[in-house]
Amino acid sequence: MILILNLFRYEDRDNSHFMLKRILFISLFFTLVFNCTVTEQPKFVGLENIKVVNSTVQSITLSADALFINPNDVGGTLKTDDLKVYVNDIEVATVVSDEFNVPSKENFKIPLIVAVATDSIIDKKSLGGLLGSLISQRLKVQYKGDIKYKVLGYSSTYTIDETQEIKLKL
């Protein structure tokens, strides 16, 4: 309070233009500080649209959408480096992507796309499970790990653990 009062103390009364600038600066500063919400993290709604985009003898391309709601007046970034993909309980890939820009005051989704080599699904322990999946044309796909959110020095982590059975198109 004393600092604010000192800003308005003048010996020279002809300097009203300078005083007006100070008043505008202080008003703008307090408006920005008290009207912007930054400390709330965007809400993770869930994963949807988990599906096989493409399947060949060499690889299977999987995609999913991570849904979020951002109540903040400012955006931020999301990073997905710690998100692993499991097919029939076998870790087959890690989602690696660029940072996603988070829009302010919006619902948004980020695509999670990964190509899985079919030979990474096959091992001696899971051969029966894979053959069963091929016969039934269904795969159990799990996205598990963390998505990190950052904005203006504030950060938080979302723990993701979503499993869904998807139909395999051969």
C-alpha positions as CSV (number, residue, x, y, z in Angstrom):
1,M,0.0,0.0,0.0
2,I,2.8,2.4,0.8
3,L,4.4,1.6,-2.5
4,I,1.2,2.6,-4.3
5,L,0.9,5.8,-2.4
6,N,4.6,6.7,-3.1
7,L,3.8,6.4,-6.8
8,F,1.3,9.2,-6.5
9,R,3.5,11.6,-4.6
10,Y,4.8,14.4,-6.8
11,E,6.6,17.6,-6.1
12,D,5.8,18.8,-9.6
13,R,2.1,19.2,-10.5
14,D,2.8,19.7,-14.2
15,N,3.7,16.1,-14.6
16,S,0.1,14.9,-14.8
17,H,0.8,12.9,-18.0
18,F,3.4,10.8,-16.3
19,M,1.0,10.2,-13.4
20,L,-1.8,9.1,-15.8
21,K,0.6,6.5,-17.2
22,R,1.4,5.1,-13.8
23,I,-2.3,4.8,-12.9
24,L,-2.9,3.0,-16.2
25,F,0.0,0.7,-15.6
26,I,-1.1,-0.2,-12.0
27,S,-4.7,-0.8,-13.2
28,L,-3.6,-3.0,-16.0
29,F,-1.3,-5.0,-13.6
30,F,-4.0,-5.7,-11.1
31,T,-6.5,-6.5,-13.8
32,L,-4.2,-9.2,-15.2
33,V,-3.2,-10.6,-11.8
34,F,-6.8,-11.0,-10.4
35,N,-8.7,-11.9,-13.6
36,C,-6.6,-14.7,-15.1
37,T,-6.9,-18.2,-13.9
38,V,-3.7,-20.2,-14.4
39,T,-3.4,-22.5,-11.4
40,E,-6.1,-25.0,-12.5
41,Q,-4.9,-27.8,-14.6
42,P,-7.0,-28.8,-17.7
43,K,-9.3,-31.6,-16.8
44,F,-8.6,-35.0,-18.5
45,V,-11.9,-36.4,-19.7
46,G,-10.6,-39.7,-21.1
47,L,-9.5,-41.5,-24.2
48,E,-11.9,-42.2,-27.1
49,N,-11.8,-43.4,-30.7
50,I,-9.2,-46.1,-29.9
51,K,-9.0,-47.9,-33.2
52,V,-6.8,-49.6,-35.8
53,V,-6.1,-47.1,-38.6
54,N,-4.1,-49.5,-40.8
55,S,-3.0,-53.1,-40.5
56,T,-0.5,-54.9,-42.7
57,V,1.6,-58.0,-42.3
58,Q,4.5,-55.8,-41.1
59,S,2.7,-53.3,-38.8
60,I,-0.5,-52.2,-37.1
61,T,-1.1,-48.4,-36.8
62,L,-3.2,-47.5,-33.7
63,S,-4.8,-44.2,-32.9
64,A,-6.7,-42.7,-30.0
65,D,-7.9,-39.2,-29.0
66,A,-7.1,-37.8,-25.5
67,L,-9.9,-35.4,-24.5
68,F,-9.3,-32.4,-22.2
69,I,-11.2,-29.4,-21.0
70,N,-9.1,-26.2,-20.2
71,P,-10.9,-23.8,-17.9
72,N,-7.9,-21.4,-17.8
73,D,-7.6,-18.0,-19.5
74,V,-4.2,-19.0,-20.8
75,G,-3.0,-22.1,-22.8
76,G,0.1,-24.2,-22.2
77,T,1.7,-27.3,-23.6
78,L,1.1,-31.1,-23.3
79,K,3.9,-33.7,-23.7
80,T,3.2,-37.4,-24.2
81,D,6.7,-38.9,-23.9
82,D,5.9,-41.3,-21.0
83,L,2.9,-43.0,-22.6
84,K,3.2,-46.7,-23.4
85,V,1.0,-48.8,-25.6
86,Y,0.3,-52.5,-24.7
87,V,-1.3,-55.0,-27.1
88,N,-2.7,-58.1,-25.4
89,D,-0.7,-57.2,-22.2
90,I,2.6,-56.9,-24.1
91,E,4.4,-53.5,-24.2
92,V,4.8,-52.8,-27.9
93,A,5.5,-49.1,-28.3
94,T,5.9,-45.7,-26.7
95,V,4.0,-42.7,-28.0
96,V,6.5,-40.0,-29.0
97,S,5.3,-36.7,-30.2
98,D,6.0,-33.0,-30.3
99,E,4.5,-30.8,-27.6
100,F,0.9,-29.9,-28.2
101,N,-0.3,-26.4,-27.7
102,V,-3.3,-26.1,-25.3
103,P,-6.0,-23.6,-26.3
104,S,-7.4,-21.4,-23.6
105,K,-11.0,-21.8,-22.4
106,E,-11.8,-24.7,-24.7
107,N,-12.4,-28.4,-25.0
108,F,-9.7,-30.0,-27.0
109,K,-8.3,-33.3,-28.0
110,I,-4.8,-34.5,-28.9
111,P,-4.2,-37.4,-31.3
112,L,-2.1,-40.3,-30.0
113,I,-0.9,-42.3,-33.1
114,V,1.6,-45.2,-32.9
115,A,2.8,-47.8,-35.4
116,V,3.4,-51.2,-33.9
117,A,5.6,-53.8,-35.7
118,T,3.6,-57.1,-35.7
119,D,6.8,-59.0,-34.8
120,S,6.9,-57.1,-31.5
121,I,3.6,-58.6,-30.5
122,I,4.8,-62.1,-31.1
123,D,6.8,-64.0,-28.5
124,K,6.7,-67.6,-27.3
125,K,4.6,-66.7,-24.2
126,S,1.9,-64.8,-26.1
127,L,1.7,-66.8,-29.4
128,G,-1.5,-68.5,-28.2
129,G,-3.0,-65.1,-27.3
130,L,-2.1,-63.6,-30.6
131,L,-3.5,-66.5,-32.6
132,G,-6.7,-66.2,-30.5
133,S,-6.8,-62.5,-31.3
134,L,-6.3,-63.1,-35.0
135,I,-9.1,-65.7,-35.1
136,S,-11.5,-63.5,-33.1
137,Q,-10.2,-60.4,-35.0
138,R,-10.0,-58.5,-31.7
139,L,-7.0,-56.9,-29.9
140,K,-6.8,-55.7,-26.3
141,V,-5.2,-52.3,-26.5
142,Q,-4.0,-50.4,-23.4
143,Y,-2.6,-46.8,-23.2
144,K,-0.7,-46.4,-19.9
145,G,1.6,-43.7,-18.6
146,D,1.8,-40.0,-18.1
147,I,0.9,-36.8,-20.0
148,K,2.6,-33.7,-18.7
149,Y,1.1,-30.2,-18.8
150,K,3.1,-27.0,-18.4
151,V,2.2,-23.3,-18.3
152,L,4.0,-20.3,-16.9
153,G,6.1,-22.3,-14.5
154,Y,3.2,-24.4,-13.3
155,S,3.2,-28.1,-14.2
156,S,1.1,-31.2,-13.5
157,T,0.9,-34.8,-14.7
158,Y,-2.0,-36.9,-15.8
159,T,-1.9,-40.6,-15.2
160,I,-3.5,-42.5,-18.1
161,D,-4.6,-46.1,-17.9
162,E,-7.2,-46.9,-20.5
163,T,-7.9,-50.3,-22.0
164,Q,-10.3,-51.2,-24.8
165,E,-10.9,-54.2,-27.1
166,I,-10.8,-53.1,-30.7
167,K,-11.8,-54.9,-33.9
168,L,-8.9,-55.9,-36.2
169,K,-9.4,-55.3,-39.9
170,L,-7.6,-58.0,-41.9
